[in-house]
Amino acid sequence: MKTAASRITAFLAILALALIPAAAQPPHDSGPHRIDIKAQAIEAFDARNPKQTRFGALDFRGGLSLDSTAKDFGGISAIRVATDGQNFLALTDRGNWLRGQIVYRGTAPVAIRDAEMAPMLGPDRQPLKRRGWYDTESLAEDGGSVYVGIERVQRIVRFDYGRDGLLARGIPIPVPPAVRTLPKNGSLECLVMPPQGGPLAGTLIAISEQGLDARGNHLSFLIGGGNDGMFALKRTDDFDISDCALTPHGKVLVLERRFSWTSGFAMRIRSVPLTAIKPGATVDGPVLITADMGSQIDNMEGLSVHRAADGTLVLTLISDDNFFALQRTVLLQFGLVGE
């Protein structure tokens, strides 16, 4: 197990890597293909106290450090776990799909099976990256539809995944003009679609990573469903947005990350009431967990929520290794206490 100090030292080369566009080393353009993913168990979340399982409002259920010889594997920037808790759909920031199944022993994840990858396709059935739409960062589900946010080109595309699976074509949807003004490498990292029958049903919620309003808060958007407008998510403690997910009880869980040269990565999750989100609002919510490099985290970029068979509301987190040998792809699961 790497120590916190060794992991922090490893990140000293990240800035140089981050300045290289994600398409500098493009993946191949083959169709859906199987890959093997090796998984090593993460049994303790905090190496400083291996027996601790409660962290803030979350109970650690287990985790995996993932690796694969497939050259496209890595850079995972969003994930959605199905209601069965096993099947998942993820995307990488080089324009590839990744899907598979999480295998459990009891309540702890132990392996990934039936994994396959495929390039995301554009309206012309060609890979998105061929048109420069490669920095795919955010993912939302709406029945059989899947929405993907693409940084640098500031677009959102819709896939009919329920009908066409990994061969679905991404069709751009209209976005507010202000989306075009977001930082090229810091735009839409959070996408969620509230379900029918509840607040903001049919309205896509989009929150920017580093696009800020005049008060220094995260620019956020309501798109479609008759609720179009802008709102803001309060920014604190230098955290940036990296993903979000909806709970069955109407909360938007927001995953955040922070990086410094002295302490490496940190992560945080806040819980924002869906009912508070409306045009013109500035929203905030309580912190559920904060973690630093003393814990088993990396560049945490993906968050999903599902209800486990035992009734626990489970949060699944995944990291983006930036295709960098000294970083890791880690998958972590926590139970949300009291939900």
C-alpha positions in Angstrom: 0.0 0.0 0.0 1.4 3.4 -0.9 1.9 5.9 1.9 0.2 9.3 1.8 3.6 10.9 1.4 4.6 8.8 -1.6 1.2 9.5 -3.2 1.6 13.2 -2.7 5.1 13.1 -4.2 3.8 11.3 -7.2 1.4 14.1 -8.1 4.2 16.7 -8.6 4.1 15.9 -12.3 0.4 16.3 -12.7 0.4 19.9 -13.8 2.5 19.2 -16.9 0.2 16.3 -17.8 -2.9 18.5 -17.3 -1.6 21.0 -19.9 -1.6 18.3 -22.6 -4.9 18.1 -24.4 -6.7 14.8 -23.8 -6.6 14.0 -27.5 -2.8 14.2 -27.7 -2.7 10.4 -27.4 -6.0 9.4 -29.0 -7.4 5.9 -28.4 -8.1 3.6 -31.3 -11.5 3.9 -33.1 -12.6 0.3 -33.0 -16.2 -0.6 -32.1 -17.2 -2.3 -28.8 -14.6 -4.7 -27.6 -14.1 -6.7 -24.4 -11.3 -5.8 -22.0 -9.9 -7.4 -18.8 -9.8 -5.3 -15.7 -7.8 -6.5 -12.7 -9.0 -5.4 -9.3 -7.2 -5.2 -6.0 -9.3 -4.8 -2.9 -9.1 -1.7 -0.8 -10.2 -2.9 2.7 -9.5 0.3 4.7 -10.4 3.7 3.5 -8.1 5.6 5.9 -4.6 4.1 6.3 -4.1 6.1 9.5 -7.0 4.2 11.2 -7.6 0.9 9.3 -10.5 -0.1 11.6 -12.5 3.1 11.1 -15.5 2.6 8.9 -17.6 5.8 9.6 -16.5 8.9 7.8 -18.8 11.9 8.3 -22.3 10.7 7.2 -20.9 7.8 5.2 -20.0 4.1 6.1 -17.2 2.7 4.0 -18.3 -0.6 2.4 -15.2 -1.4 0.4 -13.2 -0.4 -2.7 -11.1 -1.5 -5.6 -7.9 -0.4 -7.3 -8.4 -1.1 -11.0 -5.9 -1.7 -13.8 -6.0 -3.0 -17.3 -3.6 -3.6 -20.1 -6.1 -2.2 -22.6 -4.6 1.0 -23.9 -8.0 2.9 -23.8 -8.5 2.1 -20.1 -8.2 5.1 -17.7 -9.3 8.7 -17.5 -12.7 7.7 -16.1 -14.6 10.9 -15.5 -18.2 9.8 -14.8 -20.1 6.7 -13.8 -23.7 5.6 -13.4 -24.5 2.3 -11.5 -27.8 0.6 -12.3 -30.5 -0.1 -9.8 -29.3 -3.6 -9.5 -26.0 -2.3 -8.0 -24.0 -4.4 -10.5 -24.2 -3.1 -14.0 -22.6 0.2 -14.7 -22.0 2.7 -17.5 -19.0 5.0 -17.4 -17.1 7.3 -19.7 -13.6 8.4 -20.1 -12.3 11.9 -20.9 -11.0 10.6 -24.3 -14.4 9.9 -25.7 -14.8 6.3 -24.8 -17.6 4.3 -23.1 -16.8 1.7 -20.4 -19.4 -0.6 -19.1 -19.4 -3.8 -17.1 -20.5 -5.4 -13.8 -19.4 -4.9 -10.2 -18.9 -8.3 -8.4 -19.5 -8.4 -4.7 -18.6 -10.5 -1.7 -21.3 -9.7 0.8 -21.6 -5.9 0.5 -18.0 -5.2 -0.6 -17.0 -4.9 -4.2 -14.3 -7.5 -5.2 -14.0 -7.5 -9.0 -15.2 -6.1 -12.3 -16.4 -8.6 -14.9 -17.8 -8.5 -18.5 -16.1 -5.1 -19.1 -16.2 -3.6 -22.6 -15.3 -0.3 -24.2 -16.3 1.5 -27.3 -15.7 5.0 -28.8 -18.6 7.4 -28.4 -20.2 8.1 -31.8 -21.3 11.4 -33.2 -24.3 12.2 -35.4 -22.4 11.0 -38.4 -21.7 7.6 -36.7 -18.0 8.5 -36.5 -16.1 8.7 -33.2 -16.7 12.0 -31.4 -13.0 12.6 -31.0 -12.5 12.8 -34.7 -14.4 16.1 -34.7 -12.4 17.3 -31.6 -15.3 16.5 -29.2 -13.0 14.4 -26.9 -13.1 15.8 -23.4 -16.2 14.0 -22.3 -16.7 14.7 -18.6 -20.2 14.4 -17.3 -23.1 11.9 -17.6 -26.8 11.9 -16.9 -29.5 9.3 -17.4 -33.2 9.9 -18.3 -34.9 6.6 -19.0 -33.3 5.2 -22.1 -31.6 8.5 -22.9 -28.1 9.4 -21.8 -26.7 12.9 -21.8 -22.9 13.7 -22.0 -21.2 17.0 -21.3 -18.1 17.8 -23.4 -15.6 20.3 -22.2 -13.5 22.5 -24.5 -16.3 22.6 -27.1 -18.9 23.3 -24.4 -21.6 21.0 -25.7 -24.1 18.5 -24.4 -25.0 15.5 -26.6 -27.9 13.1 -26.2 -27.6 9.3 -26.9 -30.5 6.9 -27.3 -28.6 4.4 -25.2 -31.7 2.3 -24.4 -32.2 1.5 -28.1 -28.7 1.4 -29.5 -26.4 0.7 -26.6 -22.7 1.5 -27.2 -23.5 2.2 -30.9 -25.8 5.1 -30.1 -25.1 8.4 -31.8 -24.6 11.6 -29.8 -27.0 14.3 -31.0 -26.2 17.9 -29.7 -28.9 19.6 -27.7 -29.4 23.4 -27.4 -27.5 24.9 -24.5 -27.8 28.4 -22.9 -25.4 31.0 -24.5 -23.5 31.3 -21.1 -22.3 27.7 -21.4 -20.2 28.9 -24.3 -18.3 31.3 -22.0 -17.2 28.6 -19.5 -13.5 27.8 -19.1 -12.5 25.3 -21.8 -11.0 22.9 -19.3 -13.3 23.7 -16.4 -16.9 23.6 -17.7 -19.7 21.1 -17.3 -18.7 18.4 -14.8 -22.1 17.7 -13.3 -25.2 16.6 -15.2 -28.4 15.1 -13.6 -31.9 14.7 -14.9 -34.6 14.8 -12.1 -37.2 12.0 -12.5 -40.7 12.4 -13.6 -43.2 13.4 -10.9 -40.8 15.4 -8.8 -39.3 18.9 -8.7 -37.7 20.0 -12.0 -38.9 16.9 -13.8 -37.6 16.9 -17.3 -35.1 19.7 -16.7 -31.4 18.9 -17.1 -29.3 20.3 -14.2 -25.7 21.3 -15.2 -23.0 22.6 -12.9 -19.7 23.9 -14.0 -16.3 22.9 -12.6 -14.6 26.3 -12.5 -16.9 28.7 -14.3 -17.8 31.3 -11.6 -20.2 34.1 -11.3 -19.5 37.6 -10.0 -19.6 36.4 -6.4 -17.2 33.5 -7.0 -19.8 30.7 -7.0 -20.2 27.9 -9.6 -22.3 28.9 -12.6 -25.1 26.4 -13.0 -27.9 25.8 -15.5 -31.4 24.5 -15.9 -32.0 23.3 -19.4 -35.4 22.4 -20.8 -38.6 21.2 -19.2 -40.0 24.7 -18.9 -37.6 25.7 -16.1 -34.8 27.2 -18.2 -32.5 29.5 -16.3 -29.4 29.9 -14.3 -28.5 29.4 -10.6 -25.3 29.2 -8.6 -23.8 26.6 -6.3 -21.8 28.2 -3.5 -18.1 27.6 -3.8 -16.0 27.2 -0.6 -12.6 26.2 0.5 -11.2 26.2 -3.1 -13.1 23.0 -4.0 -14.1 22.5 -7.7 -17.0 20.4 -9.0 -16.2 17.0 -10.4 -19.6 15.2 -10.6 -23.1 14.9 -9.0 -25.9 12.4 -8.5 -29.5 12.4 -7.3 -30.9 10.5 -4.4 -34.4 9.0 -4.2 -35.2 11.6 -1.5 -34.6 14.6 -3.7 -31.0 15.6 -2.8 -28.3 16.4 -5.3 -25.1 15.0 -4.0 -22.2 17.1 -5.3 -18.7 15.5 -5.6 -15.9 18.1 -5.3 -12.1 17.9 -5.5 -9.2 20.1 -4.6 -5.5 19.9 -5.5 -2.4 21.6 -4.0 1.3 21.0 -4.4 1.8 20.5 -0.7 -1.1 18.2 0.2 -2.1 16.5 -3.1 -5.8 15.8 -3.7 -8.7 16.2 -1.4 -12.4 15.3 -2.0 -15.7 16.4 -0.5 -19.4 15.6 -1.0 -22.2 18.0 -0.3 -25.9 17.4 -0.2 -28.1 20.1 -1.9 -31.9 19.9 -1.7 -33.4 19.6 -5.1 -36.3 21.9 -4.0 -33.8 24.7 -3.4 -32.7 24.8 -7.1 -34.5 27.3 -9.2 -33.6 30.2 -11.5 -31.7 32.9 -9.7 -31.0 30.9 -6.5 -27.7 30.4 -4.8 -27.7 27.0 -3.2 -25.6 25.2 -0.7 -25.9 22.1 1.6 -24.2 20.2 4.4 -20.9 18.3 3.9 -21.3 14.5 4.1 -17.6 13.7 3.9 -14.2 15.3 3.4 -11.1 13.2 2.7 -7.4 13.9 2.0 -4.4 11.9 0.7 -4.2 10.0 4.0 -7.3 8.1 2.7 -7.6 5.9 -0.4 -8.5 8.6 -2.8 -7.1 9.9 -6.0 -8.5 12.4 -8.5 -12.1 11.6 -7.7 -14.3 12.4 -10.7 -17.3 10.1 -10.8 -20.3 9.7 -8.4 -23.4 7.4 -8.6 -26.2 6.5 -6.2 -28.2 3.3 -6.0 -30.2 1.4 -3.5 -28.6 -1.9 -2.4 -30.5 -5.1 -1.7 -30.1 -4.6 2.1 -31.8 -1.2 1.7 -28.7 1.0 2.1 -28.3 4.0 -0.2 -24.9 3.3 -1.7 -22.6 5.9 -3.2 -20.1 4.7 -5.8 -17.1 6.9 -6.5 -14.4 6.5 -9.2 -11.2 8.4 -10.0 -9.7 9.7 -13.2 -6.0 8.7 -13.4 -5.3 11.1 -16.2 -3.7 8.2 -18.1 -0.7 8.8 -15.8 1.3 5.9 -14.5 1.7 7.3 -11.0 -2.0 7.8 -10.4 -4.7 5.2 -9.8 -8.2 4.3 -10.9 -10.0 3.6 -7.6 -13.6 2.6 -7.1 -15.0 3.3 -3.7 -18.4 2.5 -2.1 -20.1 4.1 0.9 -23.4 3.7 2.6 -25.3 7.0 3.3 -26.3 6.8 7.0 -29.9 7.5 7.7 -31.2 7.3 4.1 
